[in-house]
Amino acid sequence: MFPLEPDKKNDSLRIVINGGMGDHLLITPFIKHFKKSGLYKHICCVVHQNSLELFDLSPYIDSLIPCSGNDLFLWGLPEKNFDVFTPYVAVEDIEHIHDIHTGIKSTHIFNFNLGNTPVICQICEHYGIRLEDESLDIHTAREEEEWADGFLAEWPGKKFIYLNTSSVLENKNYPLPLWQEVVDLLLKKAGDRMIILEFPREEGKLSGTIGLPFVPGLRRSAALFKRMSCIVTVDSFPGHLAAAVNTPAVVLFGPSNPLAFGHKSNINIRTSDCETCANTSRIKECKTSKCLEDIPSSLIVKKILSVLF
């Protein structure tokens, strides 16, 4: 386990980040903190290879190791010449390893979803870290910024809304018919002043939106998000990315806790009386998205319009 700051042992720090892209982005304040504090001369980050673009232009990282999810946990073992920070898991140190898949165990330090403070604050409290700046960040290159300007040049003077209608976790998805209601209401109220972009689900594109024909990539997405008037999304990576680039977002929460996974800069919506159940055994018993279906499309539109106008 990572030592408390007063017990620092080495001049180099290895930060090992597991989880999805949103989980990776939530650790950027800690990377920035350790670099700016002068506690360590060398900051090495080990990340999932799919999240590489979140970090490869960061001025706060001295070396970066991308790897697959299967071997990521190995980097969390204690090191002789590195302090090791594994913010989400505790990795056991076993002297004699015969089978790496059974000889080393990693466990989540706790269920963040059950806490009533942001994940970043929960990590700080657990490890005894004091952050002066809790803001997320992602760094883009000029080519990404130019690409985003060129992509949006077709619609000068319009307000742009980006809809992210789905998560990789199916129980976080807001039903498509309700998304269509959101789009229809927006177009009825201010359709002549806005462009609604989306990356369609497999089920198909919503009527009245412009579907992105390809996945832009993480840095291009960041550049595109900077130019949006509002991001509208279920609780997933785009909500965190919006916070990182300081773009207003309306985020829909169902099984996950907005107090833990929401951002102050976002408008976080959860209307269900049902207890949050993400990362618990109870979520497997739920066969519907009732907690999300409880959110009226009219409420979502009201929040979006409060951002736009």
N, C-alpha and C positions, 0 to 999 in steps of 0.2 A: 504493500500500500504506500502511496505517496506520502512522504513525511511532511509534517507541518513546516511552514516556511522557516521558523527559527532553527529547525533541525536540519537544514540543508547540508548535504554531505559533499556534493560534487559541483563542478563548474559547468557541467553539461546536463541538459534535461531532455528526456525523451517523453513525448506526449503521444499516447496510443488512443485512438478514437475508433470506437466501434459503433454499430447502429446505422441508421439511414442518413441521407444527406442533410436532413433537418438537424439530426443529432450532431453531425459534424459541424454544421454552421454555428450551433449553440456553444461550441467550445472556442470559437475565435476570440472572445473577450479574454479568456485565460491565456491564450498564446500571446496576445498583445500585452497582457499584464506582465507575464514572466520576462518578455523581451525588454519592455520599457523600464521595469523595476531594477534592471542590472543584476538581478540575483544569479543569472546564468550567462556565461559567455557564448554558449552554443545551444540553440533550440532545434531539436530534431522532432519532426512529426511523422507518425506512422498512421496512414489513413487507408480506407478502402479505395481501390483503384478507380471505382466509378465516381468518387468524390474529388479526384485529383485537381480538377479545375477550380475548386473552391480555394485552393491553397497555393498553387504553383506560382502565383505572382505576389504573394504576401511578403512585405518587407520585414516581417517579424519572425520568419522561419529561415534558419540557416541551412537545413537539409531536410529533404522530404522523401519518405519511403512509401510508395504505393504497394499494396499487396491485396491478395484475395481475402475474402472473409474467412476462409478455412485456416489460414496461418496467421491472421492478424493477432490473435490472442497470445501467440508465442512471444511477440515483442513486449508484452506486458510483464514478463518475468523480471525479477530484480536484477540489476546490473551492478558490476563492480565500479565502473567509471561513469555511470549515468545515474541520476535520480530518474525515476520512472513515475509518470503521472498517468493513471488510467481512470479518467473521471467517472466512467459509468460502471466499471466492474472492479472486483477484487480478484487478482490472479494469485493462486497459491504457488509457493516455491517448493518444488519437490526435487530432492537431490538425485534420485536414481529414476530415470525415465525409461521405461521399456516400450511404452506405446504412448505417443504424444497425445492421442485422442482420449485416452483414459488416465494417463499419468499426470496431466495438468488440468486443473479445474478452474473455471472462471465463473463467478457468480455476480449478478447485479447487486450493487450495494444496497439499493432499496427501490421501492416502486414510486417513482417521481409523481405518478398520476394521483397518488393518495395525499400528496402534500398540498398545502394551500398557499404556497409561495412559488414564484417562478423557478424553473429547473436550475437556472444559473445561481439563484440564491441558495437553493438546496445543496448544490455542489459546494458552494463557498462555505456554508455552515458545516458540512460534513468534513471537509478537509482543512478547515481553519484558514481559508484564504480571504483576503480583503481586496475587493476590486474597486478601484476608483472610477472605472469606465466599464459599464456592462453592455455597451453597444456591440452589435454584431457587425462584421465587415466582410466584404469580398472585393477583390481588386481586379479591375478590367484593364485591357490594353486599348490603344487607340483604334485598332482595327475592329474591335467589338462595338465601340461607341459609333464608329462610322457606319458599320453594318446596320445598327439599330436606327440611325437617322435615315439611312437609305430605305430601309424597309417601310418606315412610316411616312415617307415623303409623299406618298400617293394621296394622303388624307390631310392636307394642311388645315390648321385651325380647328381641328376636331379634338374632343376629349376622348381619351382612350381608356377602355375598361378591359382588363384581362380576366377571363373566367377560367378557373381551374375546377372542373366539376368532379374530379375523382381522386382517390388516394390508392396507393398500392394495397392498403388494408381495406377490404371491401366494406367492413362495418362502419367505416367513416364516410361513406358515400351518401350524398344527398340525392334523392331520386330524380332521374332525368325529367319526368313530367313536371316536377316542381321547378327545376332549372328553367324549363321552357316558359313557365309562368313568369319567372323573374325576367327573362329576356323580353317577353311580350309586354310586360308592364313598363320596363325601361324604354322600349321603343315607342310605346304609346305616349309616355310623359316627356321624353326628350330625345327621340330618335334622330332628329335632324341635327343634333349637336354632338353626337357621340358615335364612336366605332367600337363594337364589341368583338374582341378577339378570343378565340379559344383553341385549345388543342383537343380535338374531338376524342371521345371514348370510342371503343370498338363498336358500340351500338349505333354510332352515327353522330353527325354534327347537328347542333341545335339550329332551328330555323331563325334567321335574322342575325346570325353571327358570321364572322369571317374566320374560317378554320385555318390554323397554321399547317402548312403542308409537310412540315418536318419538325423534329425536335431541335431547337436552336443550339443546344449545348448550355452548360452552366454559366459561363461568362457572357455569352450572347443573351441568355435569358436575363442576367443581371442588368445588362445594358438596356434591354428592352423594358424591363420593369421600372427602371429609372424614369422612363418617358411616359409611363402610364399615369393616368389621373387617379385610378383606383384598381387594386387587385381584389378579386372576389374569389374565395377559395374555401374548400373544406380544410379541416385541420391537417396540414401536410407541409411539405417543403416550401411551396410558394409563399405561405404565410410568414415563414422565417426569412425567406429571401426578400420579401417586401420590406420587412423591418430592417434588414441589413442595408438596403439602398434608400431608406427613408421615404418610401412611397406608401400612402395610406392604403389600408387593407381592411376588408370586411371578411371575417373568418368564422366559419360555421363549425360549432363543436357539438358532438354527440357523446360517444363513449369516453372521450378524453376530457381532462379537466382544463378549462380555460385559465384558471388561476395558476396552473403549473406551466402549460404550454402556450399560453397566449402572450402577447407583447403589449406593453402600454401604448405603443404607437398605433396599434391595430384596434378596430372595433370588433370585439369578440362576442359572438352571439351563441347563447345556449338557453333554451326555453323549457327543456324537459325537467320534470320533477324526479325522474329516475336517477339514481346514483350513478356517478361515472364508474365505468367498469373496465376501461382499457388496461391491459396487462394484468388482468385477474382471470381466474378460472370462470367467473360468472359470465364473461363475455361470450364464451363458447355455448352457453345455454340460450343466449338470445338469438332468435332466428330472424329478427327484423331490424330495421333501422329506425324504430319508432322514435328514439330520442332525437334523431335528425328530422324525421318527418313532422315532428311537432313544431318546427320553425316555419312560420308563415312566410310565403314568398313575398307578401306585401311588406313585412317587416324588413326583409333583406333589401328590397328596393328602397324603402325609406332611408335605411342607413347609407346605401350607396349614394343616393341623391343628396344626403346631408354632407357627404364628402365632396361631391362634384360641384354643388352650387351653394 
